[in-house]
């Protein structure tokens, strides 16, 4: 299911239904059964209670085993968000790290638009999840990135922070390894216990994201259902 359709579905559920219905397990069960293809429904519906007790290995294993109607979607980013970010790159940047790079969709877009940038992807997968030989890859956890301070001019991180356990440590690591820019995208979403996306962090207002990022030289815009935050590390 593409991003446009999931945005419509999310708007109907989150904005049009009263909370007493929206977060009722008997109402949500058949919807989640369909969305997750009838697999591991109990574990998924109780994820927000159990996630805080999971080890890092259990957390990664949970995500690797889940199967949903969104699994084959090439990216969670909208084309509007991609265009916005590409238009706001620091003109002097020479390197970019994408944390939580997944299949490399965003990195491929960057390579096509800015072929002079040296690109690196980072994710929890132990094998490179994309085939491009022109883009480097490093296994790593966002809460403890395997890079030295100020290693990359631009550090991007899309649709990842809403999944992390230690939000403060994750943001601190993004700022630590960036020299010129940190670019973050999260969905504009209010909290619900039962969601189709296994999110544990929610950003209903852009001021909340701005507060969490703690970067003075920054701006944050709502773009096609997402918040796009672009900030400059204090060390620059």
BAFI-3210 file (N, C-alpha, C; in Angstrom, 3 decimals, decimal comma, padded with zeros to 6 digits):
// residues 236
n [1|2|3|4|5|6|7|8|9|10|11|12|13|14|15|16|17|18|19|20|21|22|23|24|25|26|27|28|29|30|31|32|33|34|35|36|37|38|39|40|41|42|43|44|45|46|47|48|49|50|51|52|53|54|55|56|57|58|59|60|61|62|63|64|65|66|67|68|69|70|71|72|73|74|75|76|77|78|79|80|81|82|83|84|85|86|87|88|89|90|91|92|93|94|95|96|97|98|99|100|101|102|103|104|105|106|107|108|109|110|111|112|113|114|115|116|117|118|119|120|121|122|123|124|125|126|127|128|129|130|131|132|133|134|135|136|137|138|139|140|141|142|143|144|145|146|147|148|149|150|151|152|153|154|155|156|157|158|159|160|161|162|163|164|165|166|167|168|169|170|171|172|173|174|175|176|177|178|179|180|181|182|183|184|185|186|187|188|189|190|191|192|193|194|195|196|197|198|199|200|201|202|203|204|205|206|207|208|209|210|211|212|213|214|215|216|217|218|219|220|221|222|223|224|225|226|227|228|229|230|231|232|233|234|235|236]
n.u [000,850|000,630|002,169|000,387|-002,182|-001,988|-001,722|-004,261|-005,821|-004,780|-005,518|-008,333|-008,737|-007,359|-008,169|-010,899|-012,358|-013,740|-011,743|-012,536|-013,466|-011,438|-009,196|-010,045|-009,679|-011,231|-012,431|-010,177|-008,861|-009,770|-008,981|-006,230|-005,572|-006,032|-004,199|-001,720|-001,657|-002,662|-000,634|001,213|-000,439|-001,236|001,230|001,929|-000,206|000,185|002,572|003,390|003,316|005,132|007,553|009,333|010,587|012,145|015,206|017,948|018,436|016,062|014,310|015,178|014,762|011,991|011,140|012,268|010,792|008,162|005,292|003,558|000,987|002,371|004,907|006,229|006,487|008,511|009,595|009,072|009,021|007,556|007,362|007,259|008,459|011,031|011,850|011,805|013,850|016,123|016,320|017,255|019,821|023,018|025,109|027,847|028,383|029,987|029,850|027,537|025,595|023,169|021,050|019,503|018,971|017,681|016,470|017,940|016,660|016,335|019,040|019,738|018,208|019,469|022,018|021,488|020,594|022,613|025,380|028,021|028,338|029,726|028,431|026,999|025,360|023,610|022,513|020,716|021,026|023,100|024,120|024,724|021,970|021,318|022,224|024,009|027,267|028,428|027,754|028,554|028,359|027,519|027,115|025,128|023,836|021,465|021,529|024,108|026,220|028,645|030,782|033,169|033,218|031,680|031,832|030,491|029,228|026,455|023,840|021,277|018,028|015,304|011,964|012,604|013,103|010,629|010,499|012,410|013,863|015,457|015,204|016,530|019,256|019,529|019,064|021,139|023,326|022,963|023,414|026,037|027,698|027,472|028,550|027,609|024,793|021,781|019,213|015,972|013,130|009,881|006,674|003,727|001,832|-000,534|-000,632|-001,644|-002,629|-003,006|-001,623|-000,764|001,887|003,829|004,914|006,588|007,170|005,767|004,830|002,894|002,925|004,939|006,534|007,187|008,982|011,024|011,791|012,811|014,982|016,770|018,352|019,593|019,904|017,747|014,988|011,612|009,230|005,915|005,317|003,443|002,103|004,204|006,749|009,479|012,597|015,331|018,490|021,385|024,365|025,674|028,399|029,386]
n.v [-001,191|002,181|005,314|007,484|006,330|005,118|007,399|008,516|006,516|006,607|009,218|009,012|007,093|008,222|010,897|011,091|009,261|008,746|008,521|006,391|004,471|004,294|003,270|000,828|-002,541|-004,580|-003,415|-002,741|-005,156|-006,861|-005,176|-004,967|-007,609|-008,047|-006,159|-007,104|-009,582|-011,746|-012,701|-013,197|-011,598|-011,114|-010,506|-008,216|-006,461|-006,077|-004,842|-002,224|-002,351|-004,377|-003,706|-002,157|-003,903|-005,448|-006,844|-005,495|-007,280|-008,794|-006,785|-006,050|-008,499|-008,734|-006,738|-007,681|-009,961|-009,218|-008,875|-007,089|-005,196|-003,062|-003,855|-004,242|-001,710|000,740|002,905|004,877|007,528|010,471|011,730|014,460|015,196|014,232|015,882|018,348|018,073|017,612|020,062|021,626|021,086|021,680|023,721|023,352|020,813|017,629|014,997|012,447|010,769|008,285|007,290|004,367|003,309|001,364|-000,067|001,625|003,547|006,370|007,146|006,504|008,379|010,717|010,321|010,515|013,156|014,680|013,937|014,314|013,942|011,964|008,999|007,219|004,480|003,356|000,793|-001,668|-004,134|-006,921|-007,427|-005,705|-003,896|-003,074|-002,844|-001,088|-000,205|002,192|003,382|003,408|001,139|000,554|-001,464|-000,708|000,630|003,098|004,242|004,081|004,942|003,763|005,642|008,308|011,493|014,238|013,169|013,293|015,562|015,957|014,436|012,233|011,016|009,096|008,391|006,825|007,653|007,490|004,899|004,248|003,160|004,540|007,691|010,127|009,401|008,537|010,865|012,420|011,010|011,369|014,119|014,171|012,927|014,575|017,302|019,629|019,565|018,178|016,132|015,249|013,162|012,606|011,034|013,055|012,517|011,474|009,918|006,539|003,422|001,119|000,693|000,646|000,645|000,059|002,086|003,768|006,216|009,462|012,303|014,744|017,486|019,993|021,512|019,845|018,005|019,810|020,650|018,253|017,767|019,806|021,907|024,967|026,527|025,963|024,635|023,584|021,892|021,015|018,527|016,990|015,258|014,590|015,642|017,587|018,123|020,277|020,941|022,623|021,439|022,387|022,450|023,264]
n.w [000,000|-000,929|000,184|000,094|000,308|002,835|004,417|004,106|005,300|007,908|008,635|008,677|010,741|012,977|013,187|012,688|014,175|017,439|020,453|022,148|020,456|018,521|019,918|020,801|021,428|020,338|018,166|016,668|016,239|013,955|011,836|012,178|011,919|009,218|008,135|009,031|007,942|009,340|011,022|013,986|015,618|018,312|019,582|018,172|018,737|021,423|021,524|022,336|025,078|025,677|024,478|025,977|027,616|026,054|024,819|022,838|020,775|020,701|020,004|017,401|016,157|016,318|014,525|012,172|011,709|011,306|009,170|006,838|005,079|004,172|003,698|001,227|000,271|-001,229|000,189|003,168|002,928|001,500|-001,860|-001,879|000,556|000,065|-002,102|-000,797|001,127|-000,496|-001,703|000,329|001,149|002,648|000,796|000,787|001,537|001,522|002,275|003,299|005,693|006,093|008,529|009,515|006,987|005,464|002,481|000,899|-000,649|-000,323|-000,332|-002,931|-004,313|-003,432|-004,509|-007,249|-007,450|-006,263|-007,256|-006,507|-003,792|-001,190|-000,068|002,706|004,140|007,066|009,190|011,188|010,118|009,379|006,905|003,831|002,718|000,158|-003,333|-004,562|-005,543|-005,233|-002,936|000,415|003,244|006,672|009,449|012,289|015,395|016,089|018,601|019,403|017,434|015,052|014,476|014,357|016,114|014,411|011,784|009,325|006,884|006,427|008,191|007,887|008,848|008,645|009,403|011,625|014,299|015,543|016,253|018,150|021,295|023,227|022,978|023,499|023,549|020,917|019,369|020,344|019,315|016,542|016,347|017,246|015,291|013,130|011,053|009,644|009,061|010,397|009,381|009,838|009,594|010,686|011,228|011,398|014,024|016,417|019,710|019,859|021,211|019,679|016,660|013,151|012,620|014,512|016,130|018,813|019,692|019,449|017,533|017,578|017,260|015,743|017,408|019,497|018,360|017,649|020,189|021,263|019,558|020,140|018,902|018,000|015,594|013,381|011,431|011,000|009,142|008,142|005,891|003,647|005,530|007,171|009,527|008,714|009,806|009,953|011,048|012,498|013,859|017,050|017,197|014,798]
ca.u [000,000|001,511|002,130|-000,804|-003,314|-001,841|-002,024|-005,718|-006,292|-004,395|-006,341|-009,680|-008,730|-006,852|-008,807|-012,353|-012,988|-013,510|-010,736|-013,117|-013,567|-010,136|-008,257|-010,729|-009,000|-012,169|-012,605|-008,928|-008,339|-009,926|-008,200|-004,820|-005,463|-005,904|-002,984|-000,546|-001,834|-002,987|000,577|001,724|-001,332|-001,180|002,504|001,888|-001,166|000,721|003,947|003,710|003,543|006,259|008,781|010,243|011,284|012,897|016,626|018,162|018,309|014,628|013,702|015,513|014,120|010,567|010,956|012,629|009,804|006,821|004,896|002,349|000,639|003,318|006,253|006,840|006,577|009,949|010,027|008,032|009,098|006,786|008,192|007,290|009,497|012,323|012,186|012,072|015,172|017,153|016,417|017,770|021,153|024,103|025,804|029,257|028,486|030,691|029,555|026,213|025,270|021,750|020,891|018,262|018,883|016,809|016,862|018,751|015,840|016,696|020,417|019,730|017,688|020,536|023,097|021,067|020,452|023,896|026,350|029,330|028,379|030,121|027,275|027,112|024,149|023,822|021,302|021,009|021,229|024,530|024,507|024,331|020,615|021,127|023,265|024,874|028,673|028,875|027,304|029,131|027,401|028,093|026,129|025,198|022,640|021,351|021,809|025,570|026,696|030,057|031,511|033,780|032,530|031,747|032,337|029,761|028,670|025,004|023,341|019,828|017,394|013,908|011,020|013,336|012,985|009,355|010,632|013,538|013,607|016,124|015,116|017,561|020,549|019,505|019,230|022,495|024,244|022,815|024,109|027,470|028,464|027,206|029,326|026,909|023,334|021,034|017,909|015,142|011,719|009,003|005,280|002,875|000,943|-000,851|-000,484|-002,668|-002,018|-003,043|-001,277|-000,312|003,282|004,697|005,607|006,590|007,322|004,764|005,112|001,686|003,191|006,337|007,265|007,714|010,192|012,040|012,273|013,614|016,220|017,657|019,298|019,136|019,798|016,952|013,614|010,826|008,043|005,044|005,333|002,692|001,835|005,415|007,546|010,859|013,423|016,707|019,189|022,849|024,984|026,272|029,850|029,797]
ca.v [000,000|003,340|006,269|008,313|005,579|004,948|008,690|008,647|005,588|007,130|010,393|008,563|006,437|009,054|012,206|011,048|008,362|009,097|007,634|005,196|003,490|004,182|002,464|-000,351|-003,701|-005,390|-002,709|-002,728|-006,496|-007,317|-004,323|-005,342|-008,965|-007,885|-005,413|-007,934|-010,855|-012,791|-013,247|-012,624|-010,484|-010,837|-009,832|-006,882|-005,609|-005,788|-004,382|-001,009|-002,726|-005,298|-003,225|-001,579|-005,008|-006,201|-006,573|-004,975|-008,402|-009,099|-005,653|-006,197|-009,720|-008,437|-005,975|-008,507|-011,013|-008,716|-008,892|-006,274|-004,730|-002,008|-004,429|-004,097|-000,299|001,037|003,889|005,560|008,943|010,978|012,434|015,875|015,324|014,030|017,098|019,415|017,871|017,802|021,494|022,349|020,621|022,647|023,707|023,000|019,434|016,662|013,645|012,268|009,498|008,047|006,346|003,645|003,505|000,386|-000,559|002,621|004,343|007,782|007,330|006,487|009,693|011,697|010,073|011,030|014,619|015,271|012,859|014,594|013,608|010,619|008,546|006,041|004,034|002,651|000,143|-002,752|-005,365|-007,237|-007,442|-004,515|-004,158|-002,567|-003,389|-000,065|-000,216|003,578|003,831|002,585|000,668|000,172|-001,924|000,068|000,967|004,553|004,685|004,050|004,865|003,367|006,672|009,335|012,783|015,122|012,369|013,537|016,911|015,839|013,175|012,141|009,924|009,214|007,388|005,960|008,102|007,064|003,489|003,985|003,056|005,661|008,810|011,130|008,878|008,480|012,227|012,838|010,384|012,047|015,412|013,952|012,540|015,543|018,544|020,795|019,464|016,981|016,162|014,203|013,112|011,745|011,283|013,835|011,466|011,467|008,596|005,523|002,164|000,194|001,349|-000,276|000,933|-000,293|003,257|003,930|007,664|010,165|013,720|015,378|018,902|020,176|022,083|018,736|017,529|020,855|020,599|017,044|017,854|020,710|022,561|026,349|026,935|024,896|024,902|022,368|022,125|019,884|018,240|015,803|014,363|014,379|016,793|017,553|018,974|020,482|021,740|022,701|021,109|023,525|022,411|023,782]
ca.w [000,000|-001,030|001,294|-000,004|000,839|004,276|005,029|004,137|006,325|009,220|008,920|009,038|012,042|014,064|013,274|012,517|015,136|018,850|021,061|022,756|019,374|017,845|020,676|021,326|020,831|019,562|016,892|015,918|015,949|012,557|010,946|012,306|011,378|007,768|007,826|009,313|007,238|010,302|011,634|015,235|015,948|019,745|019,877|017,573|019,436|022,751|021,329|023,092|026,475|025,810|023,854|026,962|028,289|025,050|024,568|021,484|019,837|020,592|019,299|015,980|015,677|016,152|013,288|011,027|011,498|011,031|007,763|006,736|003,747|003,801|003,644|-000,087|-000,106|-001,351|001,175|003,942|002,585|000,363|-002,842|-001,479|001,584|-000,595|-002,847|000,171|001,723|-001,515|-001,976|001,498|001,526|002,775|-000,505|000,938|002,029|000,667|002,735|003,919|006,341|006,332|009,638|009,268|005,536|004,826|001,154|000,201|-001,576|-000,167|-000,757|-004,394|-004,728|-003,190|-005,481|-008,545|-007,402|-005,846|-007,518|-005,930|-002,373|-000,768|000,700|003,563|004,809|008,326|009,685|012,125|009,363|009,304|005,499|003,085|002,228|-001,195|-004,207|-005,150|-005,165|-005,077|-001,626|001,478|004,248|007,957|010,429|013,509|016,161|016,194|019,962|019,587|016,056|014,969|013,751|015,199|016,169|013,236|010,664|008,086|006,755|006,600|008,746|007,716|009,590|008,239|009,895|012,548|015,689|016,124|016,632|019,048|022,724|023,908|022,040|023,786|023,088|019,452|018,867|020,708|018,371|015,246|016,445|017,490|014,102|012,055|011,036|009,123|009,099|010,766|008,723|010,439|009,194|011,487|010,870|012,278|014,505|017,840|020,322|020,028|021,634|018,554|015,402|012,116|012,297|015,640|016,664|020,270|019,909|018,653|017,373|017,031|017,002|015,358|018,542|020,293|017,673|017,784|021,572|021,455|018,787|020,886|018,004|017,895|014,191|012,797|011,026|010,910|008,324|007,855|004,454|003,223|006,649|007,964|009,941|008,225|010,661|009,470|012,045|012,407|015,147|017,750|017,055|013,471]
c.u [000,887|001,249|000,871|-002,016|-003,206|-002,074|-003,522|-006,313|-005,985|-005,239|-007,738|-009,698|-008,398|-007,619|-010,335|-013,074|-012,748|-012,562|-011,316|-013,316|-012,190|-009,180|-008,932|-010,167|-009,942|-012,474|-011,355|-008,458|-008,551|-009,132|-006,720|-004,581|-005,268|-004,554|-001,734|-000,716|-002,032|-001,812|000,959|000,860|-001,271|000,081|002,500|000,956|-000,691|002,135|004,282|003,868|004,829|007,590|009,799|011,019|012,153|014,379|016,763|017,971|016,843|013,898|013,942|014,804|012,626|010,317|011,278|011,561|008,426|006,564|003,580|002,110|001,559|004,718|006,954|006,907|008,043|010,465|008,822|008,026|008,125|007,741|008,301|008,362|010,887|012,755|012,545|013,479|016,287|017,368|017,073|019,101|022,105|024,924|027,271|029,459|029,175|030,378|028,182|026,092|023,763|021,613|019,513|017,950|017,974|017,348|017,630|017,987|016,238|018,124|020,530|019,237|018,762|021,636|022,751|021,029|021,767|025,001|027,720|029,449|028,856|029,074|027,590|025,750|024,489|022,492|021,709|021,269|022,720|025,034|023,981|022,967|020,310|022,361|024,265|026,308|029,216|028,477|027,846|028,048|028,147|026,958|026,258|023,838|022,596|021,699|023,309|026,209|028,202|030,913|032,079|032,948|032,731|032,256|031,710|029,200|027,165|024,704|021,823|019,292|015,887|013,063|011,730|013,075|011,676|009,402|011,625|013,113|014,188|016,195|016,238|018,927|020,623|019,744|020,641|023,524|024,156|023,560|025,617|028,243|028,279|028,080|028,462|025,384|022,883|019,642|017,097|013,724|010,986|007,565|004,595|001,768|000,709|-000,758|-001,777|-001,973|-001,949|-002,776|-000,729|001,195|004,257|005,483|005,520|006,809|006,363|005,038|003,893|001,888|004,667|007,167|007,857|008,987|011,321|012,640|013,186|014,960|017,232|018,754|018,784|018,936|019,056|015,631|012,919|009,539|007,220|004,968|004,615|002,512|003,030|005,953|008,966|011,636|014,820|017,404|020,695|023,443|025,675|027,776|030,337|030,201]
c.v [001,243|004,352|007,119|007,609|005,382|006,261|008,909|007,752|006,115|008,347|009,975|007,967|007,403|010,353|012,151|010,166|008,854|008,094|006,349|004,087|003,223|003,264|001,274|-001,595|-004,553|-004,741|-002,848|-004,121|-006,922|-006,477|-004,709|-006,761|-008,909|-007,249|-006,275|-009,375|-012,029|-013,371|-012,479|-011,469|-010,128|-010,066|-008,409|-005,957|-005,250|-005,217|-003,194|-001,257|-003,528|-004,725|-002,720|-002,644|-005,810|-005,837|-006,008|-006,084|-008,779|-008,022|-005,785|-007,410|-009,499|-007,730|-006,819|-009,543|-010,486|-008,692|-008,130|-005,867|-003,616|-002,553|-004,165|-002,648|000,107|002,027|004,425|007,056|009,279|011,670|013,910|016,112|015,172|015,294|018,241|019,283|018,121|019,281|022,276|021,797|021,796|022,586|023,305|021,547|018,535|015,215|013,606|010,863|009,415|006,939|005,693|003,631|002,506|-000,055|000,462|003,522|005,826|008,042|007,333|007,818|010,771|011,550|010,648|012,562|015,320|014,237|013,102|014,232|012,168|010,123|007,276|005,741|003,282|002,067|-001,026|-004,074|-005,651|-007,345|-006,201|-004,743|-003,581|-002,908|-002,361|-000,160|001,187|004,158|002,874|002,160|000,244|-000,291|-001,095|000,342|002,473|005,062|004,672|003,886|004,600|004,353|007,686|010,615|013,552|014,404|012,732|014,954|016,907|014,460|013,198|010,923|010,045|008,060|006,332|006,358|007,684|005,613|003,261|003,933|004,259|006,842|009,813|010,672|008,868|009,861|012,737|012,261|011,030|013,376|015,216|013,710|013,519|016,786|019,754|020,735|018,126|017,126|014,963|014,307|012,140|012,004|012,195|012,902|011,601|010,038|007,802|004,223|001,178|000,966|000,310|-000,208|000,660|000,900|003,279|005,391|008,382|011,664|014,407|016,847|019,081|020,765|020,988|018,185|018,535|020,837|019,404|017,139|018,792|021,313|023,959|026,791|025,847|025,430|023,576|022,689|020,848|019,715|016,915|014,781|014,033|015,714|016,588|018,594|019,059|021,416|021,675|022,391|022,316|023,583|023,014|025,238]
c.w [000,000|000,081|001,258|000,609|002,346|005,021|005,144|005,228|007,717|009,595|009,365|010,440|013,175|014,252|013,260|013,535|016,562|019,491|021,632|021,719|018,779|018,595|021,366|020,635|019,985|018,213|016,035|015,510|014,497|011,569|010,983|011,796|009,861|007,423|007,977|008,831|008,193|011,054|012,901|015,745|017,430|020,111|019,347|018,335|020,839|022,703|022,219|024,589|026,641|025,339|024,869|027,722|027,323|025,074|023,152|020,459|019,625|019,799|017,791|015,399|015,444|014,821|012,053|010,699|011,100|009,519|007,654|005,296|003,272|003,551|002,323|-000,576|-000,157|-000,320|001,934|003,649|001,454|-000,607|-002,499|-000,411|000,979|-001,330|-001,903|000,750|000,717|-001,827|-000,835|001,991|001,687|001,486|-000,413|001,382|001,008|001,048|003,386|004,476|006,509|007,367|009,536|007,786|004,828|003,473|000,318|-000,749|-001,527|-000,651|-002,282|-004,950|-004,560|-004,220|-006,851|-008,565|-007,084|-006,030|-006,911|-004,465|-002,171|000,229|001,495|004,164|006,069|008,792|010,573|011,407|009,197|007,876|004,794|002,425|000,859|-002,016|-004,727|-004,627|-004,910|-003,722|-000,572|002,469|005,504|008,870|011,700|014,110|016,355|017,585|020,280|018,216|015,999|014,174|014,747|015,175|014,854|011,982|009,318|008,063|007,010|007,179|008,623|008,447|009,381|008,768|010,741|013,997|016,339|016,593|017,771|020,515|023,464|022,939|022,253|023,298|021,573|018,853|019,162|019,738|016,983|015,258|016,535|016,211|012,940|012,195|010,675|009,295|009,664|010,154|009,209|009,889|010,110|011,052|011,887|012,760|016,005|018,384|020,254|020,395|020,484|017,266|014,431|011,878|013,429|016,177|018,185|020,666|018,960|018,682|016,749|016,676|016,666|016,498|019,424|019,670|017,821|019,183|021,795|020,733|019,424|020,008|017,697|016,443|013,420|012,266|010,799|010,158|008,212|006,339|004,213|004,360|007,514|008,464|009,424|009,023|010,063|010,450|011,875|013,781|015,748|017,551|015,750|013,566]
res [x|x|x|x|x|x|x|x|x|x|x|x|x|x|x|x|x|x|x|x|x|x|x|x|x|x|x|x|x|x|x|x|x|x|x|x|x|x|x|x|x|x|x|x|x|x|x|x|x|x|x|x|x|x|x|x|x|x|x|x|x|x|x|x|x|x|x|x|x|x|x|x|x|x|x|x|x|x|x|x|x|x|x|x|x|x|x|x|x|x|x|x|x|x|x|x|x|x|x|x|x|x|x|x|x|x|x|x|x|x|x|x|x|x|x|x|x|x|x|x|x|x|x|x|x|x|x|x|x|x|x|x|x|x|x|x|x|x|x|x|x|x|x|x|x|x|x|x|x|x|x|x|x|x|x|x|x|x|x|x|x|x|x|x|x|x|x|x|x|x|x|x|x|x|x|x|x|x|x|x|x|x|x|x|x|x|x|x|x|x|x|x|x|x|x|x|x|x|x|x|x|x|x|x|x|x|x|x|x|x|x|x|x|x|x|x|x|x|x|x|x|x|x|x|x|x|x|x|x|x|x|x|x|x|x|x]
***
